[in-house]
């Protein structure tokens, strides 16, 4: 007798993993095409849109896998020490071809500090946040890093219209707070909040904040890690 007790969530997770890898290869190919045909592609709005949307889908799949692992109690933070300015520079570099193609200025203003965090998990958070900033900014994006009240605070700022009041938030998000009927589930924010919460020291744990202002007067995303 055939066993039809299929673990559908496992099947979906496997499919998402394969799609994520395929999109990663697509993104690498797009980078190579941009380099090989820089004169004709760097200012192409269609090519920039293709690269932006592929990056966004890749980030979504990374987050879905992370949330699946969280639900399976199989997501943990592997903490190592990192020099924060170098970490931010590496991750900004990934987005530079698209930023240049779209004519968006970018800057990194980070104190010369070391931080203790899981670089893979924080990479997922940063890539998604930078990608969102690219979508909503007018002309400028910056990454920031500082120490405050015993926390490492990494921020992404833009000069767009900012977060609507309903999205401005401090602390941690619960899965129940996600609205699947609004068209904007804030899945990325839930993932970022979950990643922050996995970073603990003593009785302190990480969190995220969303507000408006900063140097450019637009949206400000911050992740606070103890």
C-alpha positions as CSV (number, residue, x, y, z in Angstrom):
1,X,0.0,0.0,0.0
2,X,1.4,3.4,-1.0
3,X,2.1,5.8,1.8
4,X,0.3,9.1,1.0
5,X,1.3,10.8,4.3
6,X,3.4,13.5,2.6
7,X,5.1,16.2,4.7
8,X,3.9,19.0,2.4
9,X,5.8,21.7,4.3
10,X,9.0,19.7,3.7
11,X,8.2,19.4,0.0
12,X,7.6,23.2,-0.2
13,X,10.8,23.9,1.7
14,X,12.8,21.7,-0.7
15,X,11.2,23.5,-3.7
16,X,11.9,26.9,-2.2
17,X,15.5,25.9,-1.7
18,X,15.9,24.9,-5.3
19,X,14.3,28.1,-6.5
20,X,16.5,30.2,-4.3
21,X,19.6,28.5,-5.8
22,X,18.4,29.0,-9.3
23,X,17.7,32.7,-8.7
24,X,21.2,33.0,-7.1
25,X,22.7,31.7,-10.4
26,X,20.4,34.1,-12.4
27,X,21.6,37.0,-10.3
28,X,25.2,36.1,-10.9
29,X,24.5,35.9,-14.7
30,X,22.9,39.3,-14.6
31,X,25.9,40.8,-12.9
32,X,28.2,39.3,-15.5
33,X,25.9,40.6,-18.3
34,X,26.0,44.1,-16.8
35,X,29.8,44.0,-16.6
36,X,30.2,42.7,-20.2
37,X,27.7,45.2,-21.7
38,X,28.0,48.1,-19.3
39,X,27.6,50.8,-21.9
40,X,24.3,49.5,-23.1
41,X,22.8,48.0,-19.9
42,X,23.8,50.3,-17.1
43,X,21.1,52.8,-18.0
44,X,18.5,50.3,-19.1
45,X,15.3,50.6,-17.0
46,X,14.2,47.2,-18.1
47,X,17.4,45.5,-17.1
48,X,17.5,47.4,-13.8
49,X,13.9,46.3,-13.1
50,X,14.8,42.7,-14.0
51,X,17.8,42.7,-11.6
52,X,15.8,44.4,-8.8
53,X,12.8,42.0,-9.0
54,X,15.1,38.9,-9.2
55,X,17.0,40.2,-6.1
56,X,13.6,40.7,-4.3
57,X,12.4,37.2,-5.1
58,X,15.7,35.8,-3.9
59,X,15.5,37.6,-0.6
60,X,11.9,36.5,-0.2
61,X,12.9,32.8,-0.6
62,X,15.8,33.2,1.8
63,X,13.3,34.6,4.4
64,X,10.8,31.8,3.7
65,X,13.4,29.2,4.4
66,X,14.5,30.9,7.5
67,X,10.9,31.2,8.8
68,X,10.4,27.5,8.0
69,X,13.4,26.5,10.0
70,X,12.2,28.8,12.8
71,X,8.9,27.0,12.8
72,X,10.8,23.6,12.9
73,X,12.9,25.0,15.8
74,X,15.9,24.5,13.6
75,X,17.1,28.1,13.2
76,X,19.8,29.2,15.5
77,X,22.4,32.0,15.5
78,X,26.1,31.1,15.1
79,X,27.8,34.0,16.6
80,X,31.3,35.2,15.4
81,X,33.2,38.4,15.7
82,X,33.2,40.7,12.7
83,X,34.7,44.1,11.9
84,X,31.5,46.0,11.1
85,X,32.7,48.5,8.5
86,X,34.1,45.7,6.4
87,X,30.9,43.6,6.8
88,X,28.8,46.6,5.6
89,X,31.1,47.4,2.7
90,X,30.9,43.8,1.4
91,X,27.1,43.9,1.5
92,X,26.8,47.3,-0.1
93,X,29.1,46.1,-2.9
94,X,26.5,43.5,-3.9
95,X,24.0,46.2,-4.7
96,X,26.4,48.8,-6.2
97,X,25.8,47.8,-9.9
98,X,22.0,48.2,-9.5
99,X,22.4,51.4,-7.4
100,X,24.7,52.9,-10.1
101,X,22.3,51.8,-12.9
102,X,19.4,53.5,-11.1
103,X,21.5,56.6,-10.3
104,X,21.1,56.2,-6.5
105,X,23.9,57.7,-4.3
106,X,25.0,55.5,-1.4
107,X,27.2,55.9,1.6
108,X,28.5,53.9,4.6
109,X,28.9,55.7,7.9
110,X,30.1,53.1,10.4
111,X,32.2,53.5,13.6
112,X,35.4,51.4,13.7
113,X,33.8,48.7,15.8
114,X,33.6,44.9,16.0
115,X,30.3,43.1,16.4
116,X,29.2,39.7,17.4
117,X,26.6,38.2,15.2
118,X,25.6,35.5,12.7
119,X,26.8,36.9,9.4
120,X,24.6,34.6,7.3
121,X,21.4,35.6,9.1
122,X,22.3,39.3,9.2
123,X,23.1,39.1,5.4
124,X,19.5,38.0,4.8
125,X,18.2,40.9,6.8
126,X,20.5,43.5,5.2
127,X,19.9,42.4,1.6
128,X,16.2,42.6,2.1
129,X,16.3,46.0,3.8
130,X,18.7,47.5,1.2
131,X,16.5,46.2,-1.6
132,X,13.4,47.8,0.1
133,X,15.3,51.1,0.4
134,X,16.2,50.9,-3.3
135,X,12.5,50.6,-4.0
136,X,11.3,53.5,-1.9
137,X,14.2,56.0,-2.0
138,X,14.4,59.1,-4.2
139,X,18.1,59.5,-4.6
140,X,20.1,58.4,-1.6
141,X,20.8,55.4,0.7
142,X,23.2,55.0,3.6
143,X,24.2,52.2,6.0
144,X,25.2,53.1,9.5
145,X,26.7,51.4,12.5
146,X,27.3,52.5,16.1
147,X,27.4,51.3,19.6
148,X,24.6,52.5,21.9
149,X,23.6,51.4,25.4
150,X,25.6,48.2,25.0
151,X,24.1,47.3,21.7
152,X,25.4,47.2,18.2
153,X,23.0,49.2,16.1
154,X,23.1,48.7,12.3
155,X,20.8,51.0,10.2
156,X,19.6,51.4,6.7
157,X,18.3,54.9,5.8
158,X,16.8,56.4,2.6
159,X,15.4,59.8,1.5
160,X,12.0,58.5,0.5
161,X,8.6,59.3,2.1
162,X,9.3,57.1,5.1
163,X,7.4,54.3,6.8
164,X,3.6,54.8,7.2
165,X,2.6,55.2,10.9
166,X,1.1,51.7,10.9
167,X,4.5,50.2,10.2
168,X,6.6,52.2,12.6
169,X,7.6,49.7,15.3
170,X,10.0,49.0,18.1
171,X,10.7,45.6,19.6
172,X,9.8,42.2,18.2
173,X,7.1,41.1,15.8
174,X,4.9,38.0,16.2
175,X,3.8,35.8,13.4
176,X,0.2,36.6,14.3
177,X,0.8,40.3,13.6
178,X,1.3,39.6,9.9
179,X,-1.6,40.6,7.6
180,X,-1.9,38.3,4.6
181,X,-5.0,40.2,3.3
182,X,-3.4,43.7,3.0
183,X,-1.0,42.8,0.2
184,X,1.9,43.7,2.4
185,X,2.6,40.9,4.9
186,X,5.7,42.5,6.4
187,X,7.3,39.0,6.1
188,X,10.7,40.6,5.8
189,X,10.2,42.5,9.0
190,X,9.1,39.4,10.8
191,X,12.2,37.6,9.6
192,X,14.4,40.5,10.7
193,X,12.7,40.6,14.1
194,X,13.2,36.8,14.5
195,X,16.9,37.1,13.5
196,X,17.4,39.9,16.0
197,X,15.7,37.9,18.8
198,X,18.1,34.9,18.2
199,X,21.0,37.2,19.2
200,X,21.1,37.2,23.0
201,X,23.5,38.1,25.8
202,X,22.4,37.3,29.3
203,X,18.8,38.4,29.7
204,X,19.0,40.8,26.7
205,X,18.0,40.0,23.2
206,X,18.0,41.8,19.9
207,X,15.2,43.8,18.3
208,X,14.4,46.0,15.4
209,X,13.0,49.6,15.1
210,X,11.3,51.3,12.3
211,X,10.9,55.1,12.3
212,X,11.3,58.2,10.1
213,X,13.9,60.9,10.1
214,X,17.7,60.1,10.2
215,X,20.1,62.1,8.1
216,X,18.0,62.0,5.0
217,X,14.6,62.5,6.6
218,X,13.1,59.3,5.1
219,X,12.7,55.8,6.4
220,X,15.1,54.4,9.0
221,X,15.4,50.7,9.8
222,X,17.6,49.6,12.7
223,X,18.5,46.2,14.1
224,X,19.8,46.3,17.7
225,X,22.1,43.4,18.7
226,X,23.4,42.9,22.3
